Each structure stands twice: as C-alpha cells, then as structure tokens.
Amino acid sequence: MKTRIIAVGKLKESYLREGLDEYSKRMKAFGGLEIVELADEKIPENPSDKEISALKVREGEKILATIHKDEKVIALTLDGKLLTSEDLAAQLSNWLTYGAAGISFIIGGSLGLSEAVQQRADLKLCFGRMTLPHQLMRLVLAEQIYRANMINRGSTYHK
C-alpha cells in the first residue's frame, strides 16, 4: 500500500533528511513511503486571529489538493487519539484489508491544521502532549509507519 507523509514546510536539517531517506528505503518492501513537502505560508509578526485563520485555510487548501479521493487520511493534531504502535499497526492493517488505495499522514504548519483538513481525516492522531519540532516529527512518524508495517509482518523489529 502506498504511504505518504504530507508536510507543510521544507526539511532543512541534513541529519533529519538522512533519517527520512533511510526509512523511505526500508519502506520499499511495503509499497514505499513518499514525502510530499508543501510550501508554508509566511506568518506576519503578531498575526491577528483573522490572519491566523486565513493562513490555516490557505495551507489547508494546499494539503487537500494533494490528497487522493480514495485514500485514507491520518491528521496529526494535539486533539487526536493517543495510539500505541500496535494500535496504529492494527488500523493500517484493517484499512489495507478493506481496500484502501493508500494512506496519507498529514503534518500541518506551525499554526496547526485547518478545520477542512481535520474534517477530511479518517483518523486524528496525537503522538503526545509535548511539542516537537514539525521537522523532527516527520522522522518520528516515518519510524512509526515502518514499525507498524514490521509489526504487521510479524518481525522482531518491534521487540
């Protein structure tokens, strides 16, 4: 099954890019892992609530334009469900069993995800209450996607 991470903003640090490249290479055995980077909106200094809302809407439109109609969407958000690695593996396996064409994981910009993106999500996922840099979150997410696939394969990687 094709898996994608759709993320707002460019990945700048070479060590994070190297880590993502490694998990992308490992994921070839499971249909691949594609990283889609979308340009982030420039945030003015001290933006108003109206400006923040407009920025989130514009980023959301970019995200929604990349999502395929027949794929499942997992949005990373602080108000999402807390899952174990095994829970995530079971959810991915279930979607694969019932014919999902692919899965896209969404990492929004620093302002969060628009309401439209959150409504499109089949699952809202939270990795915890701590704030992580969005660029680092890409690497953590890629590892968890790989781990879920290894769990579903019955590999000892997870142990």
Phi, psi and omega in degrees: 000135179288130180238136179230149166248118177256118187228141176274129178102157180271144175274116187262322186284128183295325181292327176287321178296320178297319177297316178297320178299321179297313180290327175298319178296314179297326184285351178302328179292345183243020179101357175098161175226117180255136176254121179249116179257129178248144179297135177274157178277142177286126183264123178291157176293133182053059181291149176282167176301322179295318178295318179299314179299316180296320178297315179297320178297315181296316177296321179299320178298320177297316180298309183299329179292340181265349184275132177278145185301324188259019178252160176273148183235130174242117180261128176275121183206149183297336179263018178278180180282143172270119180241152169279169176300322179295321177297316179297317179301316180296319179296315179297318179298317179299314180296321178297316180300321184263020166087024175298135180287336181178174179227133173243127173263134185247126172243114182281186177280187185293343179269353181100189183261147176292161178299323181296320178293316180297324178290329179287337184295137173278338178210133172256125189240138177238133178268000179140172184274350178285148176273128176243148174300138182301327179292319177293324180300328178300316181292316178300316179296315179301319179295319181291325175296314177298315180301315180301318178294323178291322176300313181295334177281341183087020182286157176277358180309321186288338185286000000 
